[in-house]
Amino acid sequence: MGLLVAIEGADGVGKNTTANALRDTLAARGRSAELIAFPRYGETVAGVTIGRFLAGELPVPMTVEAAAVLYALDRLEWRDTLNRALATNDVVVLDRYVASNMAYQGAKVPPGEARALMDWIRALEIDQFALPLPALNIYLDTPWELAREMILKKAQRSYTDRSYDVHEEDVALQQRVRANYEAIAAAGLLGSWRIVQASQDGAMRPTAAIVADIMAAIDAL
């Protein structure tokens, strides 16, 4: 059974770039590795709906609980593929996973209600939907101001042609997401955590340096 490594963080911190580079670095070192990104926009029923939600195209309001279930369902629809990848690779790298659902949905309720909601999401995805726990969660940390600049440099997204989706354009939400990730990591929810700085002195760190930090954490396992 392979090692499950989840790359987490708020929008604009370079999760996709880091996840791809990590997969390639593992392969270059002789380890079989596969990258899976969530949500599965256009590939699952839930992923299609999430894309419409983030693009602001849903004709009805989305409650926090409904959003949490949709993100969880997206992974449930892809669970067999994820398990097959774990059975046939040394490492499976995830671009977003359960912690992302917890951090983002927890940012949409009053602070006093966030932990209970995050615990409920964890129980839904891990206990009820039987999704595998990560062996290692990586939180990529960088200031929101820099992350916002990086969002504008993203390639065209499959689900929207807007500069920012409904999550990215909400600065206050993004700050709460960061606080939730820090709380999740500090509490050790979803297994082992390693915080990796994605920026230094007001600029993004080289991807190779970020991946080197993550590889050190993987090697330690």
Legacy VTK file of the C-alpha trace (Angstrom):
# vtk DataFile Version 3.0
C-alpha trace
ASCII
DATASET POLYDATA
POINTS 221 float
0.000 0.000 0.000
1.379 3.381 -1.032
1.954 6.490 1.042
-0.839 9.083 0.805
0.468 12.670 0.857
-2.021 15.562 0.753
-0.910 19.027 -0.383
-3.112 21.610 1.315
-3.411 25.373 1.584
-5.595 28.348 0.761
-6.012 29.632 -2.788
-2.982 30.929 -4.656
-0.241 29.199 -2.654
0.881 26.931 -5.498
-0.651 23.600 -4.529
-0.984 22.312 -8.088
2.519 23.387 -9.098
3.984 21.853 -5.947
1.999 18.626 -6.288
3.129 18.128 -9.888
6.759 18.849 -9.023
6.591 16.484 -6.049
5.212 13.694 -8.246
7.982 14.266 -10.795
10.682 14.370 -8.096
9.471 11.095 -6.613
9.511 9.475 -10.061
13.021 10.794 -10.731
14.163 9.110 -7.517
12.761 5.780 -8.621
9.500 5.815 -6.687
6.243 5.181 -8.514
3.935 8.116 -7.896
0.522 9.302 -9.051
-1.110 12.720 -8.669
-4.841 13.109 -8.013
-6.464 16.542 -7.710
-9.775 17.368 -6.065
-12.442 18.431 -6.920
-12.826 16.369 -10.086
-14.339 19.162 -12.175
-16.243 17.681 -15.113
-15.557 14.077 -14.050
-18.001 13.494 -11.178
-21.577 14.584 -10.595
-20.480 16.454 -7.494
-17.463 17.959 -9.289
-19.647 19.425 -12.041
-21.947 20.970 -9.428
-19.018 22.356 -7.423
-17.663 23.989 -10.576
-20.982 25.714 -11.206
-21.111 26.821 -7.571
-17.606 28.323 -7.672
-18.427 30.078 -10.944
-21.525 31.625 -9.343
-23.840 29.814 -11.751
-26.100 27.829 -9.417
-29.730 29.015 -9.577
-30.278 28.314 -5.863
-28.292 29.220 -2.716
-25.760 26.712 -1.374
-25.816 26.014 2.362
-22.571 25.261 4.166
-23.682 21.701 4.912
-24.698 21.104 1.290
-21.315 22.368 0.083
-19.510 20.106 2.564
-21.449 17.067 1.368
-20.791 17.899 -2.293
-17.023 18.084 -1.781
-17.174 14.840 0.177
-19.292 13.166 -2.524
-16.782 14.207 -5.162
-14.121 12.190 -3.330
-16.539 9.310 -2.694
-17.183 9.080 -6.443
-13.401 8.873 -6.970
-12.655 6.585 -3.987
-12.120 3.397 -5.998
-9.675 5.207 -8.291
-7.831 6.572 -5.272
-7.599 3.145 -3.651
-6.329 1.588 -6.880
-3.654 4.262 -7.105
-2.574 3.526 -3.538
-2.392 -0.194 -4.294
-0.160 0.283 -7.342
2.141 3.185 -6.376
4.745 3.954 -3.748
3.253 7.428 -3.205
-0.037 9.072 -4.144
0.085 12.871 -4.101
-3.197 14.714 -3.561
-3.836 18.295 -4.648
-6.431 19.119 -1.935
-8.165 16.531 0.210
-10.431 16.313 3.262
-8.717 19.146 5.172
-9.636 21.548 2.384
-13.335 20.826 2.893
-12.938 21.264 6.639
-11.011 24.548 6.382
-13.237 26.188 3.778
-16.631 25.186 5.132
-15.477 25.953 8.671
-14.643 29.468 7.460
-18.287 30.074 6.506
-19.769 29.707 10.000
-19.227 31.728 13.216
-15.828 30.947 14.825
-17.494 29.221 17.759
-19.149 26.723 15.409
-16.163 25.995 13.170
-14.587 23.130 15.119
-17.864 21.190 15.431
-18.482 21.544 11.683
-14.927 20.494 10.832
-15.230 17.423 13.082
-18.519 16.543 11.359
-16.891 16.794 7.917
-13.986 14.619 9.036
-16.411 11.965 10.332
-18.421 12.124 7.088
-15.450 11.664 4.779
-13.224 9.333 6.815
-15.667 7.332 8.922
-18.834 7.172 6.792
-17.349 7.380 3.289
-14.274 5.305 4.261
-11.777 7.547 2.505
-8.164 6.728 3.444
-6.347 8.941 5.940
-3.217 10.695 4.648
0.100 9.498 6.017
1.245 13.121 5.686
-0.541 16.438 5.234
1.486 19.375 3.905
0.203 22.885 4.595
1.663 25.454 2.202
1.677 28.779 4.026
1.997 32.206 2.426
0.501 35.686 3.025
-2.857 36.311 1.371
-1.628 39.445 -0.418
0.990 37.433 -2.311
-1.385 34.532 -2.866
-3.912 36.900 -4.443
-1.279 38.014 -6.960
-0.557 34.388 -7.798
-4.239 33.624 -8.445
-4.212 36.124 -11.332
-1.339 34.168 -12.908
-3.286 30.904 -12.944
-4.044 29.237 -16.234
-7.652 29.287 -17.447
-9.775 27.216 -15.088
-12.183 24.618 -16.489
-15.125 25.833 -14.417
-14.984 29.661 -14.745
-13.554 32.448 -16.901
-13.566 34.911 -13.991
-10.317 36.220 -12.464
-11.447 35.016 -9.019
-14.030 32.372 -8.175
-16.498 32.899 -5.321
-14.007 31.609 -2.731
-10.996 33.467 -4.099
-12.688 36.856 -4.233
-13.662 36.767 -0.527
-10.617 38.111 1.332
-12.141 37.658 4.797
-13.008 34.039 3.955
-9.446 33.388 2.829
-8.092 34.701 6.147
-10.424 32.419 8.102
-9.434 29.480 5.897
-5.810 30.077 6.863
-6.720 30.187 10.546
-8.658 26.927 10.206
-5.763 25.164 8.491
-3.461 26.249 11.316
-5.953 24.939 13.883
-6.351 21.619 12.038
-2.584 21.159 11.843
-2.042 22.154 15.479
-4.671 19.639 16.629
-3.218 16.882 14.445
-6.546 16.250 12.741
-6.347 13.850 9.780
-2.932 12.558 10.823
0.563 14.006 10.636
1.130 17.598 9.468
4.113 19.549 8.201
3.888 23.324 7.625
6.019 24.417 4.671
6.609 28.082 3.875
5.715 28.707 0.234
7.112 32.247 0.271
10.024 34.186 1.713
10.765 37.928 1.856
7.621 38.821 -0.074
8.176 36.397 -2.979
7.304 32.796 -3.705
10.095 30.354 -2.911
11.459 28.247 -5.783
9.320 25.172 -6.301
12.390 22.967 -5.959
13.050 24.332 -2.461
9.471 23.710 -1.402
9.568 20.164 -2.777
12.879 19.533 -0.991
11.201 20.361 2.329
8.339 18.005 1.528
10.698 15.226 0.439
12.517 15.522 3.763
9.194 15.005 5.546
8.364 12.009 3.338
11.796 10.469 3.884
11.325 10.856 7.643
8.319 8.540 7.416
LINES 1 222
221 0 1 2 3 4 5 6 7 8 9 10 11 12 13 14 15 16 17 18 19 20 21 22 23 24 25 26 27 28 29 30 31 32 33 34 35 36 37 38 39 40 41 42 43 44 45 46 47 48 49 50 51 52 53 54 55 56 57 58 59 60 61 62 63 64 65 66 67 68 69 70 71 72 73 74 75 76 77 78 79 80 81 82 83 84 85 86 87 88 89 90 91 92 93 94 95 96 97 98 99 100 101 102 103 104 105 106 107 108 109 110 111 112 113 114 115 116 117 118 119 120 121 122 123 124 125 126 127 128 129 130 131 132 133 134 135 136 137 138 139 140 141 142 143 144 145 146 147 148 149 150 151 152 153 154 155 156 157 158 159 160 161 162 163 164 165 166 167 168 169 170 171 172 173 174 175 176 177 178 179 180 181 182 183 184 185 186 187 188 189 190 191 192 193 194 195 196 197 198 199 200 201 202 203 204 205 206 207 208 209 210 211 212 213 214 215 216 217 218 219 220
